Structure formats: structure tokens, C-alpha cells
Amino acid sequence: MKVQPVAEAPANGISTCIKGKFGWDFVNSPKRLTTPLIRENGRFRPASWEEALDRVALGLRTVASQYGGDAIGFIGSSKASNEEAYLTQKIARLIFGTNNVDNSSRYCQNPATQGLFRTVGYGGDAGTIKDLQKAELIVIVGSNLSENHPVIASHIKQSHKHHGQKLLVVDPRRHEMAERADCYLRVKPGTDMVWASAMARYMFDHGYADEKFLAERVIQVEAYRASLAPFTLEFASEITGLSVEELTVAAEMIGKAGSVCLLWAMGITQHSHGADTSTALSNLLLVTGNYGRPGTGGYPMRGHNNVQGASDFGCLSNIYPGYGKVTDHAERAKWAKAWGVDPEALSDKVGSDNFQMVEHAYEKRSAPCTSSEKRRLFQMPIPPKCMKPFPGWILWWCRISS
């Protein structure tokens, strides 16, 4: 067995990451499970798939009949395929009548998704790898890209080295991409929302805001601008540990660039205020008109290979596939018709997420969860709609308490 790259592959081309090159040997590992195991008397015994599946089905039916469907929680995998994500939420909603369904990105990437929904209405990347290659300026925040996303990093390295692309890195750690950067800002951990907001104010104050873009496509601009009053570069310098000169150089790079792509990862999202910082980063792109054009947009670097698909296909406690709300009766009626049941068969109550499932299990309000985590790999393309500029983008703002 070997790995053979395909030149025309839409995401990776001929490139593979470490897992792609060396992670396949587990297929022939003698430690790999080849049959289901059932625990009896404290020990596992081999079982057929028919016996194992019948046992799972009986157990779930028993819990549902005794305690109701909301006593069960379903956790989809961010490494499974789109089809498996769809089926996971369908089983929860159609068979057991519960919206207790979530996926493992709740712990790492939901803040980025929330920030993007607040500002541009869609919780995914704004473009493709080709857009990253086309951008005049790449901004990387809270991401060790060369180690965690080496294929994307290789494209950026190539564009930076051979095609004149500029690179701005903001990170407490001086990693490889920081060493390569035209400008590197070594900020204090957890202060990214401050410098991002300060730079947004800088854009307004120094004529770098895209007034035409803001007037045509963004709402609440004046309220957002007013909220930036405390965020001077001097204030940002005091909080972040950067000098005003360093912040000015970085702000000028962003303001003067014809197109900017901003990438961030778990150096942002793992903080308690990760959603607010993701919002601030997306706002900075909106202020400078860096959405809706080739070579622009926000790009949250996901922790798993199909975080996007798991969320797009409804493995979340509050939405159906396609992000229709479970509390929307028209959405409920649409899915009930598609699945051949009465609308009343589907719950219109927001379910429990990962955190709440664990809490409820501890409080004995729900039975053990069913998890499809860590099963298969799948690469999902970004839906075409998020490649197009659309009206109604919103500027959200957050205040810092003294």
C-alpha cells in the first residue's frame, strides 16, 4: 500500500500533509479492530455486526421509551463525511425526536463560526486556496500554520517567495511563518481583540476604510465606529505589549494592501472570548472592504478535516442542514415533508450541545451519548454561495470592562 497524489485534486493537488504521507500504515496494523466487541462480565468478546447493531438499537429504543428522546445525545464527528454527518442528525431528529446533536468542533472552532455568522452570515471560509495565493497580503493570527496546516502553508510560502505576496504574522510564539513574515507582532496572549479593534479604528481615522463597500453592503457602521472610540493605538500598545510604531506598520500594511486574506486558528478560538475576537478580525476585513472579491476574506483554520461539513449538514443542536433554525416552524415543516412525517414529529426546541450533554449526564437528566467520532477522513469543498458577495453584512462590537 502507498499514497499516490493526484495533480488535479481540488484541495491538495500533489501535496500531502504528514498524516497523508505516513498515517496510512494503521490500515495494516495488527492492533486495528476488525470486528465489533461487546463487554460482558468486565471483558470484551468478539461479536458480529448484526449482533452489535441490534444491541445498540435495542439499548437506544429502551432509553427512549422509558425517558423520552431527549434522554439521548448524539455527537457527530468532524472527521466523518458529509453524508455521515447528515445521517447522524437525521437519526437524532427523525427517529428519536430530539435536537440533542452536536459535533466535536464545539470545543475548538465554534467561536470562529459564531464570529463569522455575526458579521457575514456564514460560518465558513470566504474563498479557496487560490484566493490565498492571489492575495496581496496574508495575515496569520494565532496559527502555527506550517506545522498544523502544512499544505496551505506551502502555497503561502510559494506566493510569498516567488510572487511578491506580503506576510503579516501576529502570534505570541515565533514559529516558522513568523520567521518568514515581512512584519511579525509578538503580542501578549489573549489581547488580539484589542489590536484588531484598534486597527479598525485606524482605518477609519486614516482614510483606509472602504466607504463605498461599507455604504453598499454593511449595516450598523456608525454604531460600530463609535464603539471603537477607546481603541487607540496607545491603548492597544498598553494592553498588547507592542509599540505604537509596530502597530502602525502593521496597520499601514493592511490599509494599503489591495487585497487581504486573514487566517486564524485555535490561538484565537480556544480563548474564553474567542467568538468576540473572531468577530473583531472579521470586522477589520469588512472595514477595509476585504470580502466578496478574489484574494480576500476570513479563513478560520479548522482543527479537523471536516469541521465545516459536520456543521453545514446539521450536526448542531439549533440548526437543520443548511443552517435553518430548529425553532423556525417553516423550516421544521420543510424537513418534515422531506422525511415523510408530520411536523409535530420533529422537535422545535433547541437541543443540548456537547457541554450540556455532559452536564445533563452527570445530573442524570440524560443517558450516555452516541458518538461517531474519529471514523473517516473527508475533504469538503466550500459551498458556492459563500464565494459571492452578498448584502447585509453586519458590524458587531464588544466593549472591554475596566
Secondary structure, DSSP 8 states (H G I E B T S, - for coil): ------TT-TTTTT---HHHHHGGGGGG-TTS--S-EEEETTEEEE--HHHHHHHHHHHHHHHHHHH-GGG--EEE-TTS-HHHHHHHHHIIIIIS----EEEGGGGTTHHHHHHHHHHTS--S-SS-HHHHHH-SEEEEES--HHHHSHHHHHHHHHHHHHS--EEEEE-SS--HHHHH-SEEE---TT-HHHHHHHHHHHHHHTT-S-HHHHHHHEESHHHHHHHTTT--HHHHHHHHS--HHHHHHHHHHHHH-SSEEEEE-HHHHTSTTHHHHHHHHHHHHHHTT-SSSTT-EEEE--SSTTHHHHHHTT-BTTB-TTS-BTT-HHHHHHHHHHHTS-GGGS--S----HHHHHHHHHTTSS---EE--S---------GGGGS--S-EE--------
